[in-house]
Amino acid sequence: MTPSSRKGASRAADIPPDVLERLSLGEISGLTLTECLAVDQARLLRRVFPELPAGTLALADAACRQGILKRMATIGQLLWNACGPAGLARCRDHAADTVRGWACFMIGAAPDLSLQARLHAIAPLADDEHFGVREWAWMALRPALAGQLDEAIAQLTPWTASPSERQRRFACEALRPRGVWCAHLAALKRDPALALPILQALRADPAVYVQDSVANWLNDAGKDQGDWVRALCARWQQQAPGNEATRRICQRALRNLA
């Protein structure tokens, strides 16, 4: 059964045993978040890296009893420690989305890389065809981005001009004030205007994928700085009356603000 000939499961109980088997062997990619979360990563790790020492596998097994983000981050760190750049290349080019996700966290774990170098390394994964890999890409780099916020904004602003809507979306999604499955960015909750170079560049983006990210960014900000979000949306719509992309972004951004 090829990925294109089946419908992804929305509940773990609905994943056929043969599909779960192939997911955990890295033979197919998950079609839904449910399928991605159901992968037996300990088994997959042994399939892709059979040469790993017992101690590394034991640490990975322990990580697999934790939440998904901790699981991915720990395996990425373990793989970097054990295999370095050669292991990263194997993961980055693998057919399975989870394995490419490990590559994202290996890039996040690699020591002594500048923020620019990390972003350069993550760029192809931020543009990956699989939705899950694209999410792992920004989650894996978010700690590094948060630790150098001013530089991160400066480095990501040029991404807003990328021909890839996926990379444009990364520039916004990676710095959401509240984000999903990740720590909040206190500086952006206090002062969301810091991210205006990115937001301003994307305020009329033609891609719905990017529009939703900008709207969700502003929805996050509105939970702490509602008046700022209202004023920004009013200004954008005044500056570009009739622009459907801007109208849609603002409508969604203001959905929880009375």
ZISULLIN-V348358 format. One record per residue. N is the residue number from 0. RES is the residue in one small letter. SS is DSSP state (2 for helix, 1 for strand, 0 for the rest). NEAR is the number of other C-alpha atoms within 10 Angstrom. Layout:
n:N res:RES ss:SS near:NEAR
n:N res:RES ss:SS near:NEAR
This chain:
n:0 res:m ss:0 near:8
n:1 res:t ss:0 near:8
n:2 res:p ss:2 near:12
n:3 res:s ss:2 near:8
n:4 res:s ss:2 near:7
n:5 res:r ss:0 near:10
n:6 res:k ss:0 near:10
n:7 res:g ss:0 near:18
n:8 res:a ss:0 near:17
n:9 res:s ss:0 near:13
n:10 res:r ss:0 near:12
n:11 res:a ss:2 near:14
n:12 res:a ss:2 near:10
n:13 res:d ss:2 near:11
n:14 res:i ss:0 near:17
n:15 res:p ss:0 near:11
n:16 res:p ss:2 near:10
n:17 res:d ss:2 near:10
n:18 res:v ss:2 near:20
n:19 res:l ss:2 near:19
n:20 res:e ss:2 near:17
n:21 res:r ss:2 near:16
n:22 res:l ss:2 near:23
n:23 res:s ss:2 near:24
n:24 res:l ss:0 near:20
n:25 res:g ss:0 near:24
n:26 res:e ss:0 near:15
n:27 res:i ss:0 near:19
n:28 res:s ss:0 near:23
n:29 res:g ss:0 near:26
n:30 res:l ss:0 near:19
n:31 res:t ss:0 near:15
n:32 res:l ss:2 near:15
n:33 res:t ss:2 near:17
n:34 res:e ss:2 near:20
n:35 res:c ss:2 near:20
n:36 res:l ss:2 near:15
n:37 res:a ss:2 near:17
n:38 res:v ss:0 near:20
n:39 res:d ss:0 near:16
n:40 res:q ss:2 near:25
n:41 res:a ss:2 near:20
n:42 res:r ss:2 near:17
n:43 res:l ss:2 near:21
n:44 res:l ss:2 near:22
n:45 res:r ss:2 near:13
n:46 res:r ss:2 near:13
n:47 res:v ss:2 near:16
n:48 res:f ss:0 near:16
n:49 res:p ss:0 near:11
n:50 res:e ss:0 near:11
n:51 res:l ss:0 near:15
n:52 res:p ss:0 near:10
n:53 res:a ss:2 near:9
n:54 res:g ss:2 near:9
n:55 res:t ss:2 near:14
n:56 res:l ss:2 near:20
n:57 res:a ss:2 near:12
n:58 res:l ss:2 near:14
n:59 res:a ss:2 near:22
n:60 res:d ss:2 near:17
n:61 res:a ss:2 near:12
n:62 res:a ss:2 near:20
n:63 res:c ss:0 near:18
n:64 res:r ss:0 near:11
n:65 res:q ss:0 near:12
n:66 res:g ss:0 near:11
n:67 res:i ss:2 near:16
n:68 res:l ss:2 near:15
n:69 res:k ss:2 near:13
n:70 res:r ss:2 near:19
n:71 res:m ss:2 near:26
n:72 res:a ss:2 near:23
n:73 res:t ss:2 near:22
n:74 res:i ss:2 near:27
n:75 res:g ss:2 near:28
n:76 res:q ss:2 near:21
n:77 res:l ss:2 near:21
n:78 res:l ss:2 near:26
n:79 res:w ss:2 near:23
n:80 res:n ss:2 near:16
n:81 res:a ss:2 near:15
n:82 res:c ss:2 near:17
n:83 res:g ss:2 near:15
n:84 res:p ss:2 near:16
n:85 res:a ss:2 near:12
n:86 res:g ss:2 near:19
n:87 res:l ss:2 near:23
n:88 res:a ss:2 near:13
n:89 res:r ss:2 near:16
n:90 res:c ss:2 near:24
n:91 res:r ss:2 near:21
n:92 res:d ss:0 near:13
n:93 res:h ss:0 near:17
n:94 res:a ss:0 near:14
n:95 res:a ss:0 near:22
n:96 res:d ss:2 near:28
n:97 res:t ss:2 near:28
n:98 res:v ss:2 near:25
n:99 res:r ss:2 near:26
n:100 res:g ss:2 near:27
n:101 res:w ss:2 near:30
n:102 res:a ss:2 near:35
n:103 res:c ss:2 near:33
n:104 res:f ss:2 near:28
n:105 res:m ss:2 near:31
n:106 res:i ss:2 near:24
n:107 res:g ss:2 near:28
n:108 res:a ss:2 near:22
n:109 res:a ss:0 near:16
n:110 res:p ss:0 near:10
n:111 res:d ss:0 near:8
n:112 res:l ss:0 near:13
n:113 res:s ss:0 near:10
n:114 res:l ss:2 near:18
n:115 res:q ss:2 near:13
n:116 res:a ss:2 near:12
n:117 res:r ss:2 near:19
n:118 res:l ss:2 near:24
n:119 res:h ss:2 near:11
n:120 res:a ss:2 near:15
n:121 res:i ss:2 near:25
n:122 res:a ss:2 near:19
n:123 res:p ss:2 near:16
n:124 res:l ss:2 near:25
n:125 res:a ss:2 near:26
n:126 res:d ss:0 near:19
n:127 res:d ss:0 near:18
n:128 res:e ss:0 near:12
n:129 res:h ss:0 near:18
n:130 res:f ss:2 near:16
n:131 res:g ss:2 near:21
n:132 res:v ss:2 near:23
n:133 res:r ss:2 near:25
n:134 res:e ss:2 near:19
n:135 res:w ss:2 near:24
n:136 res:a ss:2 near:28
n:137 res:w ss:2 near:26
n:138 res:m ss:2 near:27
n:139 res:a ss:2 near:26
n:140 res:l ss:2 near:22
n:141 res:r ss:2 near:23
n:142 res:p ss:2 near:16
n:143 res:a ss:2 near:18
n:144 res:l ss:2 near:24
n:145 res:a ss:2 near:20
n:146 res:g ss:2 near:12
n:147 res:q ss:0 near:12
n:148 res:l ss:2 near:19
n:149 res:d ss:2 near:12
n:150 res:e ss:2 near:14
n:151 res:a ss:2 near:21
n:152 res:i ss:2 near:20
n:153 res:a ss:2 near:13
n:154 res:q ss:2 near:15
n:155 res:l ss:2 near:23
n:156 res:t ss:2 near:22
n:157 res:p ss:2 near:14
n:158 res:w ss:2 near:22
n:159 res:t ss:2 near:24
n:160 res:a ss:2 near:16
n:161 res:s ss:0 near:13
n:162 res:p ss:0 near:9
n:163 res:s ss:0 near:14
n:164 res:e ss:2 near:20
n:165 res:r ss:2 near:23
n:166 res:q ss:2 near:24
n:167 res:r ss:2 near:27
n:168 res:r ss:2 near:27
n:169 res:f ss:2 near:24
n:170 res:a ss:2 near:29
n:171 res:c ss:2 near:26
n:172 res:e ss:2 near:22
n:173 res:a ss:0 near:24
n:174 res:l ss:0 near:25
n:175 res:r ss:0 near:25
n:176 res:p ss:0 near:27
n:177 res:r ss:0 near:19
n:178 res:g ss:0 near:17
n:179 res:v ss:0 near:12
n:180 res:w ss:0 near:10
n:181 res:c ss:0 near:13
n:182 res:a ss:0 near:13
n:183 res:h ss:0 near:16
n:184 res:l ss:0 near:20
n:185 res:a ss:2 near:12
n:186 res:a ss:2 near:13
n:187 res:l ss:2 near:21
n:188 res:k ss:2 near:19
n:189 res:r ss:2 near:13
n:190 res:d ss:0 near:14
n:191 res:p ss:2 near:23
n:192 res:a ss:2 near:16
n:193 res:l ss:2 near:15
n:194 res:a ss:2 near:22
n:195 res:l ss:2 near:14
n:196 res:p ss:2 near:15
n:197 res:i ss:2 near:23
n:198 res:l ss:2 near:21
n:199 res:q ss:2 near:15
n:200 res:a ss:2 near:15
n:201 res:l ss:0 near:25
n:202 res:r ss:0 near:24
n:203 res:a ss:0 near:20
n:204 res:d ss:0 near:21
n:205 res:p ss:0 near:13
n:206 res:a ss:0 near:15
n:207 res:v ss:2 near:14
n:208 res:y ss:2 near:13
n:209 res:v ss:2 near:26
n:210 res:q ss:2 near:26
n:211 res:d ss:2 near:17
n:212 res:s ss:2 near:23
n:213 res:v ss:2 near:29
n:214 res:a ss:2 near:23
n:215 res:n ss:2 near:24
n:216 res:w ss:2 near:23
n:217 res:l ss:2 near:27
n:218 res:n ss:2 near:25
n:219 res:d ss:2 near:23
n:220 res:a ss:2 near:24
n:221 res:g ss:2 near:22
n:222 res:k ss:0 near:15
n:223 res:d ss:0 near:16
n:224 res:q ss:0 near:17
n:225 res:g ss:2 near:18
n:226 res:d ss:2 near:13
n:227 res:w ss:2 near:16
n:228 res:v ss:2 near:23
n:229 res:r ss:2 near:17
n:230 res:a ss:2 near:10
n:231 res:l ss:2 near:17
n:232 res:c ss:2 near:21
n:233 res:a ss:2 near:13
n:234 res:r ss:2 near:12
n:235 res:w ss:2 near:18
n:236 res:q ss:2 near:17
n:237 res:q ss:2 near:11
n:238 res:q ss:2 near:11
n:239 res:a ss:0 near:14
n:240 res:p ss:0 near:11
n:241 res:g ss:0 near:10
n:242 res:n ss:0 near:14
n:243 res:e ss:2 near:14
n:244 res:a ss:2 near:19
n:245 res:t ss:2 near:23
n:246 res:r ss:2 near:20
n:247 res:r ss:2 near:16
n:248 res:i ss:2 near:27
n:249 res:c ss:2 near:25
n:250 res:q ss:2 near:13
n:251 res:r ss:2 near:17
n:252 res:a ss:2 near:25
n:253 res:l ss:0 near:18
n:254 res:r ss:0 near:12
n:255 res:n ss:0 near:12
n:256 res:l ss:0 near:13
n:257 res:a ss:0 near:6
